[in-house]
């Protein structure tokens, strides 16, 4: 039976990501929805993007774009100065590509991957988004600022008009536990800061968690 599994904010924690994938063992028929923020803060953003590209050849990968990923693209396009990116954890990202801290060290393949990420993903029963949403607006009409940047700590929305359960990241749960509000489940469990990276099967609600050293958490 095909599974739909969401994975929370990875933030450069490639060892945790590898451990989660080894535990999940994605099959070609599975859909893996990654909720964005692949880079920054953790030690190996390059390794995370390499692994995501490999994963896309192994199963159906649905990658969403996070605000940190967006910032990197905006710096590359000249929309924002590079120090804005460095201030939110971008130094660790550039360091993962080698000495020099220069955007030119990042392969075109990695930029192409980020440029092709989605703003949201919707199924019959679930909505997947990086950050947040307005409950009374169709997902196709949501402002990017809400999808990418708005924390649940600032705006805690009610159920979406579709009645679908919304799976989000972005608002880090520093206790390492999934925030379950019924209509919203936040699975950013603060891996880079000492918590866990979370994988979540949206049908069975099976959970996989690994820390930045790759140690799996017992259920």
N, C-alpha and C positions, 0 to 999 in steps of 0.2 A: 504494500500500500504506500502510495506517495505521501511524503510528509512535507509540511511547511514549517520551517524552523527559522526563527528570528535570532539574530546575534547582535548584542548591544555594542556600545562604543568601544572600539579596540584601542585607539590612541597609542599606536606604536608598540603594543604589547604582543609581539609576534610569537613568543613562546607560549603565552596563554592561548592565542588563537590556534596555534598548531595542536595544542592539547585538546581543545574543544573539538576541532575537526577530527582528530583521532578517536575521540569518544563518540561523536555523532556518526562517523563513517558515512558521509553523504553518498547516496546512490544516484544514478543518472536521472531517475524519475523524481527525485526530491527537489523542492524549491527552498533555497537558502536566501533569506532576506537579511541583508546587513544594513544596519540603521544609520551608518555614516560615522564621521569622525574617526577615520582610519589612521590619521597622522597626528603628530604633535604630542609633546609631553613624555610619552614612553620612549624607549631606547631604539626602536627598530621600525620606523615608519616605512623605510624602503622594503624591509622583509615582509611587512604586512601587505603592501601593494603587490609585491611579487606573488605572494600566496593567494591573494584574491584573484589575480589574473589566471593563475593555475587552476583555482577552484572553478572558474567560469567554464573551463573545458571539461570539468568532471560532473557537473550537475547544472540545474537551472539556477543561476545566481541572479538575484535581483538586488543590486547595490543602490542604496539611497545616498544622497549627498548631505554631509553634515556641515555645520558652520565653519569648522576648522578647514575642511576640504575646500569650501567655497572661498575662504580667505586666501588660500594658496593660489587658487585660480585667479582671484581678483588682483593679487600682487603681480602675478605673471602678466596679466593684461594691462597693468599700469593703473588700474582703478584705485589701488591703495598703495601707500609706501610700504616697503619691506619691513620697517621696524614695527608696524602694526602686527604683522604676522609673527615676528620674533617675540613680541610681547605676550602672545597667547600660547607659547610653547613651540613656536616654529624653529627655534634654535636646535632643539633635539631632532627635529625632522631633517634639517639640512646636514647636521652632523652625521646622520645615518647614511648619507651618501658620500661621505669622505671629507677630508679637510678642505677648507676654503669657504664654506657656507655661501655657496653660489647656486642660484636657481638653475644654471646651465648644467649642473651635475645630475639633475633629475631627468631620467630618460623620457623621451616623448611618449613612450608606451604608458608610463604612469600618468602623465597629464591626460592622455586620451582616455584612459580608464575613468578618471575623475570627471572629465567632460561629458561622459556618457552615462553618468549616474542619474537616477531619477529623483524627482522632488517628493514623491510619495508612491505607494503601491496599495491597490485596493483589490480585495477578493470578495466572494459572496458574503463572508462573515466577519472579515477583519479589514482594518485600515492600518497601514504601517507608515510612520512618518518619523523624521529625526527628532523634532522638538515638540511641536504643539499644533493646535488647530482651533478654528472657530466652529462651535458646534452647529451653527445654523447656516453654514456656507458649504456648497459642494466642494469636494477636494480639488477639483479642477480650477476652482476660482479662489482658492486660498492664497493670501499674500505670502511671498517668499520669506518675508521677515518673520512671519508666524511659524511657517514650516521649519525654518532653519535656526532661529535664534531664541524664540520666546520660551523661557523656563516655566515649568509647572509651579515653581515657587512664586512666580509673579502672576501667572494666569492659570487657574485651575478650572478647565472647562467642564461643562456638563456633558452628557452623552451626545454623540453626534446624531444628527437628524436621521441618518440611515439606520440607526440602531446597532451598528457594527461595533465590535470591540476594537479599541485603538491601542496599538503597540508602539511605544515611543522609547527613545533614548534621551540623550542630552542633559537631563536633570539628574546629576549624579547622586546615587543613593549611597552615602558614605558608610552606612551600616552593612553594606554588602548584600542587602536583601532586596528582592523585587518589590516595587511599590505597586500594590494591587488595589485599585479603587473600583473594581468591578468593570466599569466601562472603559477604564484606562489601565494599562499595565506598563510601567516604566522599568526597562531592563538594563539601564545604565547603572551598573553596580560597582563603578569606581575602581576598575582594574589597575590603572596606572598609579593610583594613590594608595594602594595597599589593600584594595578590595578584590573583586572578582570580575572576570569576563563571563557573561551569561549567554547561554544558548537556551532557547525556549520553543518547544514544540507547541504551536498554538492550538492544535486539536486535542492532544492528550495531556497538555500542560506538563510534560516531562521537562525537567530542568537539568542542564549541565553547567557547572561552574569551574573555572580554573583561575589560579592567581598568576601573577606576572612571572613566577618561576616555573609555571607549568604544572603545579600540583593541583590535582582535581579535588574538589570539595565533595565530601560525602553528603548525600541527600539528608 
